[in-house]
Every structure is written in structure tokens, then in C-alpha cells.
Amino acid sequence: MSIELDLALELVKEAEGFMEFPYYCPSNRLTQGYGRNLEAHPLSELEKKQLNADGSVSEEVATQWAIKELIECESKLKDNIIYKNQTPIRKAVLLDMCFNIGYAGLMKFKKMWFALGNKDYAEASRQMKDSAWYTQVGNRSKRNVEIMASNQI
């Protein structure tokens, strides 16, 4: 895996925590593992076979699911010139945001993207803070804003 995928996986695991059984997240979405939104990303037949007999998921399998989802995010961002020009740490933040709110949600941060294109990380961080996402996801958004501004995890 790339450095940014490794870092993004750490960010996702820290923010999401692990839940072996399905539960409803704060936005009322059925979720399992490390924040796998089962409504937006239903389990494939193969993934259903990876579940334990009681419907729980192991941390190992949940990690595989998270990696798969992060790779999907990365594949959607790979041709974005602004994304390409970021450091691995800032790419990891963008991947974590994509995992959290989806590609379409991430792309709505137009002023953040503009600031990133200008390498104005203070402004990019301000734009992240000036969003519903910032107030909805709590510590995750605060952490990501700090990382975006400082380029340090």
C-alpha cells in the first residue's frame, strides 16, 4: 500500500473505532467494522461469507473492508491534479474525508479545493471548519483540520 493509504487507514481506524456487530451511526446509517456504511456500501456475497456465524466481523476482515473502500476513494481522486500535488499526509486527510462523507461529499468542498490548489493550507483548514461536516463529526474534523494545516500527524 502507498504511504497515504497506510496513513488514511490509521486515521479511519482512530476516528471510527471497531464495532463487530452492525449498529446505527450518529447519522442513522447501518454500519459495521471500521465505519463501513452498509447502506452506501452493501456487503458483496463474498463479504457476507467473511462474517462470523453470529453476523459479527473480525478486526482483520473489517480492516480489509476499510482498505478496499480507501482504495476506491483513491481511485476516484487519482486524476485530480490538486490531490496529486499534496503531501502523503494531506492526501491521507482527503482520503479519510472521502471515506467518511463519500467522494461526492468531498468534492462539495470547492473553496477548500481551491485553497489546496494554491497551497494555502491555512485557508483550506478554515474552509474545512466552515462546514456542516466540521460540526457533525466532532473530533475527527478537528484532528483533520489540524493535520491539514500543519502537515503533521
C-alpha positions as CSV (number, residue, x, y, z in Angstrom):
1,M,0.0,0.0,0.0
2,S,1.0,3.6,-0.5
3,I,2.1,5.8,2.4
4,E,-1.1,7.9,2.1
5,L,-3.3,4.7,2.2
6,D,-1.4,3.5,5.3
7,L,-1.9,6.8,7.0
8,A,-5.5,7.1,5.9
9,L,-6.2,3.7,7.4
10,E,-4.8,4.8,10.7
11,L,-7.0,7.9,10.6
12,V,-10.1,5.9,9.7
13,K,-9.5,3.4,12.5
14,E,-8.8,6.1,15.1
15,A,-12.0,8.0,14.1
16,E,-14.3,5.2,13.6
17,G,-13.3,2.6,16.2
18,F,-14.2,-1.0,15.7
19,M,-17.6,-2.5,16.1
20,E,-18.0,-6.2,15.4
21,F,-21.8,-6.1,15.1
22,P,-23.9,-3.8,12.9
23,Y,-25.1,-0.6,14.6
24,Y,-26.6,2.7,13.6
25,C,-24.0,5.5,13.4
26,P,-24.9,9.1,14.5
27,S,-26.2,9.9,11.1
28,N,-28.6,6.9,11.4
29,R,-26.8,4.7,8.9
30,L,-26.4,0.9,9.4
31,T,-22.6,0.5,9.9
32,Q,-20.2,-2.3,10.9
33,G,-16.5,-2.8,11.3
34,Y,-14.4,0.4,11.0
35,G,-17.3,2.6,9.9
36,R,-18.4,0.6,6.9
37,N,-21.7,2.2,5.8
38,L,-23.7,-0.9,4.9
39,E,-26.4,1.2,3.1
40,A,-24.0,3.1,0.8
41,H,-21.6,0.1,0.5
42,P,-23.7,-3.1,0.9
43,L,-21.7,-6.3,1.5
44,S,-21.0,-8.4,-1.5
45,E,-21.8,-12.1,-1.4
46,L,-18.1,-12.8,-0.8
47,E,-18.0,-10.3,2.1
48,K,-21.1,-11.8,3.6
49,K,-19.2,-15.1,3.7
50,Q,-16.4,-13.4,5.6
51,L,-18.8,-12.7,8.5
52,N,-18.8,-15.0,11.6
53,A,-21.8,-17.3,12.1
54,D,-23.4,-14.7,14.5
55,G,-23.1,-11.9,12.0
56,S,-20.1,-10.3,13.6
57,V,-16.9,-9.3,11.7
58,S,-13.3,-9.8,12.8
59,E,-11.0,-6.8,13.0
60,E,-8.9,-8.4,10.3
61,V,-11.8,-8.6,7.8
62,A,-13.0,-5.1,8.8
63,T,-9.5,-3.8,8.1
64,Q,-9.7,-5.4,4.6
65,W,-13.0,-3.7,4.0
66,A,-11.6,-0.3,5.1
67,I,-8.6,-0.7,2.8
68,K,-10.9,-1.7,-0.1
69,E,-13.0,1.4,0.5
70,L,-9.9,3.7,0.8
71,I,-8.5,2.3,-2.5
72,E,-11.9,3.1,-4.1
73,C,-11.6,6.7,-2.8
74,E,-8.0,6.9,-4.0
75,S,-9.0,5.7,-7.5
76,K,-11.6,8.4,-7.7
77,L,-9.1,11.1,-6.7
78,K,-6.0,9.8,-8.6
79,D,-6.6,12.0,-11.6
80,N,-7.3,15.1,-9.6
81,I,-4.3,17.4,-10.1
82,I,-4.8,19.2,-6.8
83,Y,-4.9,15.8,-5.0
84,K,-1.8,14.6,-6.8
85,N,0.1,17.7,-5.7
86,Q,-0.4,17.2,-2.0
87,T,1.9,15.5,0.5
88,P,1.1,12.0,1.6
89,I,-0.2,13.3,5.0
90,R,-2.6,15.7,3.3
91,K,-3.7,13.0,0.9
92,A,-4.4,10.8,3.9
93,V,-6.7,13.5,5.3
94,L,-8.5,13.8,2.0
95,L,-8.9,10.0,1.8
96,D,-10.2,9.9,5.4
97,M,-12.8,12.6,4.5
98,C,-13.7,10.7,1.3
99,F,-14.2,7.5,3.4
100,N,-16.3,9.5,5.9
101,I,-18.6,11.6,3.6
102,G,-18.1,9.9,0.2
103,Y,-16.5,11.3,-3.0
104,A,-19.4,13.5,-3.9
105,G,-19.4,15.0,-0.4
106,L,-15.7,15.6,-0.5
107,M,-16.0,17.4,-3.9
108,K,-18.5,19.8,-2.5
109,F,-15.7,21.5,-0.5
110,K,-15.0,23.8,-3.5
111,K,-13.3,26.6,-1.6
112,M,-11.1,24.0,0.3
113,W,-10.0,22.5,-3.1
114,F,-9.3,26.0,-4.4
115,A,-7.1,26.8,-1.4
116,L,-5.3,23.4,-1.7
117,G,-4.6,24.2,-5.4
118,N,-3.0,27.4,-4.2
119,K,-1.1,25.6,-1.4
120,D,-2.9,27.9,1.1
121,Y,-3.3,25.4,3.9
122,A,-4.5,27.9,6.5
123,E,-7.3,28.8,4.1
124,A,-8.0,25.1,3.3
125,S,-8.3,24.4,7.0
126,R,-10.6,27.4,7.5
127,Q,-12.8,26.1,4.7
128,M,-12.9,22.7,6.3
129,K,-14.0,24.3,9.6
130,D,-16.7,26.4,7.8
131,S,-18.9,23.3,7.0
132,A,-21.6,21.2,8.4
133,W,-19.2,18.3,8.3
134,Y,-17.0,20.0,10.9
135,T,-19.7,20.3,13.4
136,Q,-21.2,16.9,12.7
137,V,-18.2,14.6,13.1
138,G,-16.6,16.1,16.2
139,N,-13.0,15.1,17.0
140,R,-12.4,13.7,13.5
141,S,-12.9,17.0,11.9
142,K,-10.8,18.9,14.5
143,R,-8.0,16.4,14.0
144,N,-8.2,16.6,10.2
145,V,-8.2,20.4,10.2
146,E,-5.1,20.4,12.4
147,I,-3.3,17.9,10.2
148,M,-4.2,19.8,7.0
149,A,-2.8,23.0,8.5
150,S,0.4,21.5,9.9
151,N,1.1,18.6,7.6
152,Q,1.8,16.5,10.7
153,I,0.0,13.6,12.2
